[in-house]
């Protein structure tokens, strides 16, 4: 009789221990998500958020008449510098906003982490930029004249704020 009571107590203690371990795991997940803001895997939701962030900021800038005029007189060296600055800022945003919060950096290499997000964000940026140019018929603006060379210039100068807008949702997720 004592053995069966002891076995029941032992079984109950084991069940309680399992429940406590499960609670500890859940608390760790909650802490990572709410307090430490450990970045999750890059998902379709991140792509959609980046699309809308890029669209909102891109619309704000592309509708300014000064962007079209600035694009018209943009030099080649400035175009190259804008592309490099855009990519550089995206890399910095990805690294400091997301990668710095990764716990196990050995399992998640910085190069893969950044490359995947950079390629995705910059691709979204270019899609949104060209879509806005053609959707708003800015390619037929008198200063652009539907010339591909000037359309590219407008796309490059507009891609800078669009890229920052694409990275904003991950910044907001941090806070």
KEKOL-33363 format. One record per residue (C-alpha): x, y, z; chain; residue in one letter. Coordinates in Angstrom, 2 decimals. Example, Ala and Ser with C-alpha at 12.3 -4.5 7.8 and 13.67 -1.06 7.14 Angstrom:
<rs>
R|12.30|-4.50|7.80|A|a;
R|13.67|-1.06|7.14|A|s;
</rs>
This chain:
<rs>
R|0.00|0.00|0.00|A|x;
R|2.79|2.42|0.83|A|x;
R|4.48|1.54|-2.43|A|x;
R|1.45|2.41|-4.51|A|x;
R|1.02|5.76|-2.75|A|x;
R|4.71|6.42|-3.25|A|x;
R|4.43|5.48|-6.93|A|x;
R|1.41|7.75|-7.35|A|x;
R|3.26|10.62|-5.71|A|x;
R|6.28|9.96|-7.86|A|x;
R|4.13|9.90|-11.01|A|x;
R|2.40|13.14|-10.00|A|x;
R|5.75|14.80|-9.33|A|x;
R|7.00|13.74|-12.77|A|x;
R|3.87|15.15|-14.41|A|x;
R|4.26|18.41|-12.49|A|x;
R|7.91|18.57|-13.52|A|x;
R|6.93|18.14|-17.18|A|x;
R|4.33|20.90|-16.87|A|x;
R|6.89|23.22|-15.24|A|x;
R|9.37|22.55|-18.05|A|x;
R|6.66|23.32|-20.60|A|x;
R|5.85|26.56|-18.78|A|x;
R|9.53|27.51|-18.72|A|x;
R|9.78|26.93|-22.48|A|x;
R|6.71|29.09|-23.09|A|x;
R|8.07|31.85|-20.87|A|x;
R|11.36|31.77|-22.81|A|x;
R|9.49|32.09|-26.12|A|x;
R|7.43|34.97|-24.77|A|x;
R|10.55|36.70|-23.44|A|x;
R|12.30|36.34|-26.81|A|x;
R|9.28|37.68|-28.68|A|x;
R|8.26|40.54|-26.41|A|x;
R|11.32|41.64|-24.50|A|x;
R|14.39|40.63|-26.47|A|x;
R|12.71|40.85|-29.90|A|x;
R|14.73|38.01|-31.41|A|x;
R|14.09|38.12|-35.18|A|x;
R|12.08|35.27|-36.58|A|x;
R|12.74|33.56|-39.88|A|x;
R|12.18|35.71|-42.96|A|x;
R|8.65|34.97|-44.13|A|x;
R|6.05|35.96|-46.69|A|x;
R|4.64|38.38|-44.16|A|x;
R|7.97|40.22|-44.08|A|x;
R|7.85|40.47|-47.87|A|x;
R|4.32|41.89|-47.80|A|x;
R|5.25|44.36|-45.04|A|x;
R|8.31|45.47|-47.01|A|x;
R|6.17|45.92|-50.12|A|x;
R|3.72|48.22|-48.35|A|x;
R|6.47|50.13|-46.55|A|x;
R|8.23|50.71|-49.84|A|x;
R|4.98|51.71|-51.53|A|x;
R|4.01|54.24|-48.86|A|x;
R|7.40|55.95|-48.71|A|x;
R|7.86|55.71|-52.48|A|x;
R|4.51|57.40|-53.14|A|x;
R|5.46|60.19|-50.81|A|x;
R|8.63|60.98|-52.72|A|x;
R|7.78|60.13|-56.32|A|x;
R|4.90|62.58|-56.44|A|x;
R|7.22|65.47|-55.68|A|x;
R|8.01|67.37|-58.85|A|x;
R|11.57|67.88|-57.70|A|x;
R|12.30|64.16|-57.97|A|x;
R|11.56|64.18|-61.71|A|x;
R|13.65|67.26|-62.31|A|x;
R|16.50|65.89|-60.19|A|x;
R|16.33|62.59|-62.08|A|x;
R|16.51|64.39|-65.41|A|x;
R|19.82|66.04|-64.54|A|x;
R|21.36|63.20|-62.56|A|x;
R|24.94|62.37|-63.58|A|x;
R|26.15|58.79|-64.03|A|x;
R|28.45|58.98|-61.01|A|x;
R|25.52|60.14|-58.88|A|x;
R|23.42|57.21|-60.09|A|x;
R|26.15|54.77|-59.10|A|x;
R|26.59|56.48|-55.73|A|x;
R|22.84|56.36|-55.06|A|x;
R|22.77|52.62|-55.83|A|x;
R|25.73|51.96|-53.52|A|x;
R|24.29|54.20|-50.80|A|x;
R|20.94|52.41|-51.03|A|x;
R|22.52|48.99|-50.75|A|x;
R|24.84|50.14|-47.96|A|x;
R|21.98|51.61|-45.93|A|x;
R|19.92|48.45|-46.42|A|x;
R|22.83|46.33|-45.21|A|x;
R|23.26|48.55|-42.14|A|x;
R|19.54|48.42|-41.38|A|x;
R|19.44|44.65|-41.73|A|x;
R|22.52|44.17|-39.59|A|x;
R|21.75|46.61|-36.79|A|x;
R|17.97|46.18|-36.69|A|x;
R|17.75|42.42|-37.12|A|x;
R|21.02|40.53|-37.04|A|x;
R|22.29|42.12|-33.83|A|x;
R|19.34|40.51|-32.02|A|x;
R|20.06|36.97|-33.27|A|x;
R|20.98|34.77|-30.34|A|x;
R|22.75|31.86|-32.01|A|x;
R|24.92|33.60|-34.59|A|x;
R|26.85|30.42|-35.34|A|x;
R|23.69|28.76|-36.63|A|x;
R|22.57|31.86|-38.55|A|x;
R|25.50|33.20|-40.55|A|x;
R|25.53|36.96|-41.12|A|x;
R|26.27|36.64|-44.83|A|x;
R|23.25|34.41|-45.50|A|x;
R|21.04|36.39|-43.14|A|x;
R|21.90|39.71|-44.77|A|x;
R|22.08|38.47|-48.37|A|x;
R|18.61|36.92|-48.30|A|x;
R|17.02|40.04|-46.84|A|x;
R|19.04|42.44|-48.99|A|x;
R|18.13|40.67|-52.22|A|x;
R|14.48|40.51|-51.24|A|x;
R|14.22|44.11|-50.04|A|x;
R|16.08|45.54|-53.03|A|x;
R|14.01|43.47|-55.48|A|x;
R|10.81|44.67|-53.82|A|x;
R|12.17|48.22|-53.97|A|x;
R|12.80|48.02|-57.71|A|x;
R|9.43|46.42|-58.42|A|x;
R|7.61|49.09|-56.44|A|x;
R|9.67|51.89|-58.01|A|x;
R|9.05|50.84|-61.60|A|x;
R|5.41|50.08|-60.84|A|x;
R|4.91|53.58|-59.45|A|x;
R|6.62|55.18|-62.43|A|x;
R|4.44|53.38|-64.95|A|x;
R|1.27|53.32|-62.85|A|x;
R|1.38|57.09|-62.32|A|x;
R|2.40|57.59|-65.96|A|x;
R|5.52|59.47|-64.95|A|x;
R|7.33|57.86|-67.86|A|x;
R|5.37|60.26|-70.11|A|x;
R|6.18|63.35|-68.05|A|x;
R|7.54|66.11|-70.33|A|x;
R|10.95|66.03|-68.60|A|x;
R|11.21|62.23|-68.93|A|x;
R|9.69|61.93|-72.41|A|x;
R|9.26|58.13|-72.16|A|x;
R|13.00|57.74|-72.73|A|x;
R|14.31|54.63|-71.02|A|x;
R|17.51|56.39|-69.94|A|x;
R|15.56|59.00|-67.97|A|x;
R|13.16|56.39|-66.61|A|x;
R|16.15|54.50|-65.20|A|x;
R|17.41|57.72|-63.62|A|x;
R|14.02|58.34|-62.04|A|x;
R|13.90|54.74|-60.80|A|x;
R|17.35|54.99|-59.24|A|x;
R|16.65|58.24|-57.43|A|x;
R|13.24|56.98|-56.25|A|x;
R|14.60|53.60|-55.17|A|x;
R|16.51|55.23|-52.32|A|x;
R|13.44|56.24|-50.25|A|x;
R|11.59|53.11|-51.38|A|x;
R|14.39|50.93|-49.99|A|x;
R|14.29|52.72|-46.66|A|x;
R|10.52|52.26|-46.64|A|x;
R|10.95|48.55|-47.33|A|x;
R|13.11|48.21|-44.22|A|x;
R|10.87|50.29|-41.94|A|x;
R|8.50|47.42|-40.95|A|x;
R|11.40|45.45|-39.47|A|x;
R|12.48|48.57|-37.58|A|x;
R|8.97|49.02|-36.21|A|x;
R|8.86|45.36|-35.25|A|x;
R|11.89|45.93|-33.03|A|x;
R|10.07|48.52|-30.97|A|x;
</rs>
